[in-house]
Amino acid sequence: MSNPPPLPEKSIPVTSQATGKLGDCWSCRVLSGGGLLASGGYVGMQAQKVMRLGGPASMGTVVQMMFAAGLAAWGLVVIFDPVGKKTRIA
């Protein structure tokens, strides 16, 4: 059995599925990312409203605030698209 010679290295851009759908459409990324940021803000404000009225911080309120932070982080990732700017060597 002989081993084939190694293939030459090529620079291949790493693409994600989100980058393929949104691509270079800046307005699409800002609109969808802004919607996620706004929804994260809304969910976070609703969780804070319970605590401002004097209610105890229950486990549900903590989970709601964590979910709001996740939505906001997802919105920032969609807007800035850090994965689409990487290249990998194959």
Summary of the structure (lengths in Angstrom):
residues: 90
radius of gyration: 21.0
end to end distance: 24.9
largest distance: 76.0
contacts: 205
relative contact order: 0.24
helix: 61%
strand: 7%
